Amino acid sequence: MKLRLLVLLALIMPVIAWSAEIGIIAFQMSADTHARTANAALGEAEAQGFKVTLLNSEGSVPKHAEQLDTLIQKGVDGIILAMGKTQELDAQLEAAKQKGIPVVTVMSGASPHTAFDVNVNEAAVGAQIGMHLLGMMDYQGGLMMQRYEGHGGTRMRGRILDVILEQNTGVNLVGSHTMAKTKSWREDVRAGMEALILKNRGNFEAIWTSFDGQAFVIDDLLREQGFKRGDIILTGVDGGQEAFARIRDPESLFTATVAIPFEVMGRAAVNSIASLAGGAAPEDIVAGPFLYMDAVLVDSANVPAEGQWPW
């Protein structure tokens, strides 16, 4: 009995006596998805009694690296990267590992120097929205695509739709535009899709986009050109209050999205850091480099009320 008590105390003492600090770095807080993830992590960490340093890299890779260096030198007990650029941070991540600081990333990709990446299965997300879109088209008609190849997730979603189209030859790809990686990406999407819409008007029934922000630009463009709800099926991926509002809006053509649980992922990252800093090994939490969360297909049948989420 005494031995069992000593073992139990050894397990719980780090949790009881531990007063720890977590560093959270978001790559670009002006991006809704980055902010949702980081703010959810901040709230969860504070609720658990952690001291928290929240940093915004403002879209700058050098600043991203500098902030990570600062947290490592400070000796925090754990670090969370929201949409981090792990490939550009190899030296910093290796230094954190050597110093014994666990790093958990969110939607940042795997690294040999981090514990794991909290993410969604982008192949599954692409299949969800792709098959739903073709189903709404009754597997026939003209389709246009708005792609983005500069991000692994959006690129995967496009590749999955390519495979789906290969297997469903009743749907014809009549036009495709690839967004450039620039600060003026909205203007790029608008210009590229405006040209395709004018060229192919009457020959397409649906538009697929790689993420919701692109779909919002196209939704506004379609409405300006006189399209009404029901004329065109328009889909995206990410899911947020603006996406849900557009699905509820009878004037909007935005039809469906796959909602990625950014808040859930942010909280999961904090819980993972707490376990790792308390002595758990990464393999005690997940087998492999990814801790997957479930994404939810949202359309008019299950769109949440204002301010609510589908999880």
C-alpha positions as CSV (number, residue, x, y, z in Angstrom):
1,M,0.0,0.0,0.0
2,K,2.8,2.4,0.9
3,L,4.5,1.7,-2.4
4,R,1.3,2.4,-4.4
5,L,0.9,5.7,-2.5
6,L,4.5,6.7,-3.4
7,V,3.9,5.9,-7.1
8,L,0.6,7.8,-7.1
9,L,2.3,10.8,-5.5
10,A,5.1,10.7,-8.0
11,L,2.5,10.8,-10.8
12,I,0.4,13.7,-9.5
13,M,3.0,15.9,-7.8
14,P,4.2,17.5,-11.1
15,V,0.7,18.5,-11.8
16,I,0.0,19.9,-8.4
17,A,3.3,21.7,-7.8
18,W,3.9,22.8,-11.3
19,S,3.9,26.5,-12.1
20,A,4.7,26.6,-15.8
21,E,4.9,29.0,-18.7
22,I,3.8,28.3,-22.3
23,G,4.8,30.3,-25.3
24,I,2.3,30.6,-28.2
25,I,3.4,31.9,-31.6
26,A,0.8,32.6,-34.3
27,F,2.3,33.2,-37.7
28,Q,-0.2,35.8,-38.8
29,M,-2.9,37.0,-36.3
30,S,-4.6,39.1,-39.0
31,A,-5.6,35.7,-40.6
32,D,-8.9,34.5,-38.9
33,T,-7.8,30.9,-38.7
34,H,-4.5,31.7,-37.1
35,A,-6.2,34.0,-34.6
36,R,-8.9,31.5,-33.7
37,T,-6.3,28.9,-33.0
38,A,-4.0,31.1,-31.0
39,N,-6.8,32.7,-29.0
40,A,-8.3,29.3,-28.1
41,A,-4.9,28.1,-27.0
42,L,-4.4,31.2,-24.9
43,G,-7.8,30.8,-23.2
44,E,-7.2,27.1,-22.4
45,A,-3.7,27.8,-21.1
46,E,-4.9,30.6,-18.8
47,A,-7.8,28.4,-17.6
48,Q,-5.3,25.7,-16.6
49,G,-3.2,28.2,-14.6
50,F,-0.3,28.6,-17.0
51,K,1.6,31.8,-17.5
52,V,1.3,32.6,-21.2
53,T,3.3,34.6,-23.7
54,L,1.4,35.1,-26.9
55,L,3.3,36.4,-29.9
56,N,2.3,37.4,-33.5
57,S,4.9,37.0,-36.2
58,E,2.8,39.2,-38.5
59,G,3.5,37.0,-41.5
60,S,7.3,37.4,-41.3
61,V,9.5,34.3,-41.3
62,P,12.5,36.2,-39.8
63,K,10.3,37.5,-37.0
64,H,8.9,34.0,-36.6
65,A,12.3,32.6,-36.1
66,E,13.4,35.4,-33.8
67,Q,10.3,35.0,-31.5
68,L,11.0,31.2,-31.3
69,D,14.7,32.0,-30.3
70,T,13.4,34.4,-27.6
71,L,11.1,31.8,-26.1
72,I,13.9,29.1,-26.1
73,Q,16.4,31.5,-24.5
74,K,13.7,32.4,-21.9
75,G,13.4,28.7,-21.0
76,V,9.6,28.4,-21.2
77,D,8.1,25.0,-20.4
78,G,6.5,24.4,-23.8
79,I,5.9,26.1,-27.1
80,I,2.9,26.1,-29.5
81,L,3.2,27.2,-33.1
82,A,0.0,28.1,-34.8
83,M,0.4,27.7,-38.6
84,G,4.2,27.7,-38.0
85,K,6.8,27.6,-40.8
86,T,8.6,24.5,-39.5
87,Q,10.7,24.0,-42.6
88,E,12.2,27.4,-42.1
89,L,12.7,26.9,-38.3
90,D,14.8,23.7,-38.3
91,A,17.7,25.2,-36.3
92,Q,15.4,26.8,-33.7
93,L,13.3,23.7,-33.3
94,E,16.4,21.5,-32.9
95,A,17.6,23.9,-30.2
96,A,14.3,23.7,-28.4
97,K,14.5,19.9,-28.5
98,Q,18.1,19.8,-27.2
99,K,17.0,22.1,-24.3
100,G,14.1,19.8,-23.4
101,I,11.3,22.2,-24.4
102,P,8.4,20.4,-26.0
103,V,7.0,22.0,-29.1
104,V,3.5,21.2,-30.4
105,T,2.5,22.7,-33.7
106,V,-1.0,23.3,-35.2
107,M,-1.5,22.9,-39.0
108,S,2.2,23.4,-39.5
109,G,3.4,20.1,-40.8
110,A,5.7,17.5,-39.2
111,S,9.2,18.1,-38.0
112,P,11.8,15.7,-36.5
113,H,12.3,18.2,-33.7
114,T,8.7,18.7,-32.6
115,A,6.4,16.4,-30.7
116,F,3.7,16.3,-33.3
117,D,1.4,18.5,-35.4
118,V,-2.3,18.9,-34.5
119,N,-4.1,18.9,-37.8
120,V,-7.0,17.6,-39.9
121,N,-6.5,15.0,-42.5
122,E,-6.5,17.2,-45.6
123,A,-7.0,14.3,-47.9
124,A,-10.2,13.5,-46.0
125,V,-11.3,17.2,-46.0
126,G,-10.7,17.3,-49.8
127,A,-12.8,14.2,-50.3
128,Q,-15.6,15.5,-48.1
129,I,-16.1,18.7,-50.0
130,G,-15.3,17.3,-53.4
131,M,-17.8,14.4,-53.2
132,H,-20.4,16.7,-51.6
133,L,-20.0,19.2,-54.5
134,L,-20.3,16.6,-57.2
135,G,-23.3,15.1,-55.4
136,M,-25.1,18.5,-55.5
137,M,-24.3,18.7,-59.2
138,D,-25.8,15.2,-59.7
139,Y,-22.4,14.2,-61.0
140,Q,-22.8,16.1,-64.3
141,G,-22.3,19.5,-65.8
142,G,-19.5,22.1,-65.9
143,L,-17.2,23.0,-63.0
144,M,-14.7,25.7,-62.4
145,M,-11.9,25.6,-59.8
146,Q,-10.1,28.3,-57.8
147,R,-6.8,26.7,-56.6
148,Y,-3.9,27.7,-54.4
149,E,-0.7,25.7,-54.6
150,G,1.3,27.6,-52.1
151,H,0.0,25.8,-49.0
152,G,0.2,22.0,-48.4
153,G,-3.4,21.7,-47.2
154,T,-5.0,23.7,-50.1
155,R,-2.8,21.9,-52.6
156,M,-3.9,18.5,-51.2
157,R,-7.6,19.5,-51.5
158,G,-7.1,20.3,-55.1
159,R,-5.2,17.1,-55.9
160,I,-8.1,15.1,-54.3
161,L,-10.6,16.8,-56.5
162,D,-8.5,16.0,-59.5
163,V,-8.8,12.3,-58.6
164,I,-12.5,12.6,-58.0
165,L,-13.0,14.2,-61.4
166,E,-11.0,11.4,-63.0
167,Q,-13.5,8.9,-61.6
168,N,-16.6,11.0,-62.5
169,T,-16.4,11.9,-66.1
170,G,-19.9,13.4,-66.3
171,V,-18.5,16.5,-64.7
172,N,-16.4,18.6,-67.1
173,L,-13.7,21.1,-65.8
174,V,-14.4,24.1,-68.0
175,G,-11.9,26.5,-66.3
176,S,-9.4,26.8,-63.5
177,H,-7.4,29.7,-61.9
178,T,-4.5,29.3,-59.5
179,M,-4.1,32.1,-56.9
180,A,-0.7,33.8,-56.8
181,K,1.1,34.0,-53.4
182,T,0.9,37.7,-53.0
183,K,-0.5,40.2,-50.4
184,S,-3.1,41.2,-53.0
185,W,-4.4,37.7,-53.3
186,R,-8.1,38.9,-53.2
187,E,-7.5,41.1,-56.2
188,D,-5.8,38.2,-58.0
189,V,-8.7,35.8,-57.3
190,R,-11.2,38.4,-58.4
191,A,-9.4,39.2,-61.6
192,G,-8.8,35.5,-62.5
193,M,-12.3,34.3,-61.8
194,E,-14.0,37.3,-63.4
195,A,-12.3,36.5,-66.7
196,L,-13.3,32.8,-66.4
197,I,-16.9,33.6,-65.5
198,L,-17.3,36.0,-68.4
199,K,-15.7,33.4,-70.8
200,N,-17.7,30.4,-69.6
201,R,-21.0,32.0,-68.5
202,G,-23.8,29.5,-69.2
203,N,-21.4,26.5,-69.3
204,F,-20.8,25.9,-65.6
205,E,-23.0,24.9,-62.7
206,A,-20.5,25.0,-59.8
207,I,-17.3,26.6,-58.5
208,W,-14.9,24.8,-56.2
209,T,-12.5,26.9,-54.1
210,S,-9.5,25.7,-52.0
211,F,-10.5,27.9,-49.0
212,D,-13.4,30.0,-47.9
213,G,-11.7,33.4,-48.4
214,Q,-11.5,32.7,-52.1
215,A,-15.2,31.7,-52.1
216,F,-16.2,35.0,-50.4
217,V,-14.5,37.0,-53.1
218,I,-16.2,34.9,-55.8
219,D,-19.6,35.1,-54.0
220,D,-19.5,38.9,-54.1
221,L,-18.4,38.8,-57.7
222,L,-21.2,36.5,-58.8
223,R,-23.8,38.7,-57.0
224,E,-22.5,41.8,-58.7
225,Q,-22.9,40.0,-62.1
226,G,-26.6,39.2,-61.3
227,F,-26.3,35.6,-60.2
228,K,-28.9,34.4,-57.6
229,R,-28.9,31.7,-55.0
230,G,-29.4,28.4,-56.8
231,D,-27.8,29.5,-60.0
232,I,-24.3,28.3,-59.0
233,I,-23.0,25.9,-56.4
234,L,-20.1,27.5,-54.6
235,T,-18.0,25.7,-51.9
236,G,-15.0,26.4,-49.7
237,V,-13.1,24.9,-46.8
238,D,-12.3,26.4,-43.3
239,G,-15.6,27.2,-41.7
240,G,-16.1,30.3,-39.6
241,Q,-18.8,32.8,-38.6
242,E,-18.6,34.6,-42.0
243,A,-18.9,31.2,-43.9
244,F,-21.9,30.2,-41.7
245,A,-23.6,33.6,-42.2
246,R,-23.2,33.4,-46.0
247,I,-24.7,29.9,-46.0
248,R,-27.7,31.3,-44.0
249,D,-28.0,34.4,-46.2
250,P,-30.7,33.9,-48.9
251,E,-28.8,36.4,-51.2
252,S,-25.5,34.5,-51.0
253,L,-24.4,31.8,-53.4
254,F,-22.0,30.3,-50.9
255,T,-23.3,26.7,-50.5
256,A,-21.1,24.6,-48.3
257,T,-17.8,24.4,-46.4
258,V,-15.8,21.9,-44.4
259,A,-15.4,23.5,-41.0
260,I,-12.0,22.9,-39.5
261,P,-12.1,23.0,-35.7
262,F,-9.3,25.6,-35.1
263,E,-10.5,26.2,-31.5
264,V,-10.5,22.5,-30.7
265,M,-7.0,22.2,-32.1
266,G,-5.7,25.1,-30.1
267,R,-7.1,23.6,-26.9
268,A,-5.7,20.2,-27.8
269,A,-2.3,21.7,-28.3
270,V,-2.3,23.1,-24.8
271,N,-3.5,19.9,-23.2
272,S,-0.7,18.1,-25.1
273,I,2.0,20.5,-23.9
274,A,0.7,20.1,-20.3
275,S,1.1,16.3,-20.7
276,L,4.5,16.5,-22.3
277,A,5.9,19.0,-19.8
278,G,4.5,16.8,-17.0
279,G,6.6,13.9,-18.2
280,A,4.5,12.1,-20.9
281,A,6.2,11.1,-24.2
282,P,4.7,12.1,-27.5
283,E,3.9,8.4,-28.3
284,D,1.8,8.3,-25.1
285,I,-0.5,10.9,-26.8
286,V,-0.5,9.8,-30.4
287,A,1.3,7.2,-32.6
288,G,2.9,9.2,-35.4
289,P,3.6,12.8,-36.3
290,F,0.0,14.0,-36.5
291,L,-2.8,14.3,-33.9
292,Y,-5.8,14.5,-36.1
293,M,-9.0,16.3,-35.3
294,D,-12.3,15.8,-37.1
295,A,-13.6,18.4,-39.6
296,V,-17.3,18.9,-40.2
297,L,-19.1,19.3,-43.5
298,V,-21.5,22.3,-43.1
299,D,-24.3,23.3,-45.5
300,S,-27.9,24.6,-45.2
301,A,-29.0,21.4,-43.5
302,N,-26.8,21.8,-40.4
303,V,-25.4,25.4,-40.5
304,P,-25.0,26.7,-36.9
305,A,-26.9,29.6,-35.5
306,E,-25.1,33.0,-35.2
307,G,-22.2,32.7,-32.9
308,Q,-22.4,28.9,-32.6
309,W,-20.0,26.2,-33.9
310,P,-20.7,22.7,-35.3
311,W,-18.7,21.0,-32.6
